[in-house]
Amino acid sequence: MGEKQLEGELARKEELIKELNAIFDSVTDGLYITDGDGVTLRINRAFEDITGIKSRDITGKNVRDLVAAGVYAKSVRDRKSVV
């Protein structure tokens, strides 16, 4: 693959990321994304508006730690389903 092809591919991926970010932030429901270990990866603007919690204050922090610090009353992740 040539340099021009790589540059074009990178530009297309960057544009796709911008579009996905715009969609994520345009959703009116609050979205809270964690990894499998409960580490906060991202929230959207609606979540910030609904809760008053800012992304910069919780991104990279574990949900359990945020519950322990009183940021949240209880973590959904820690609830057990009964079937």
Protein Blocks (a to p, Z undefined) as FASTA:
>chain_A
ZZklmmmmmmmmmmmmmmmmmmmmmpmbdcddddfkopafbdcfklmmmnopafklmgop
afklmmmnomambdfklpccdZZ
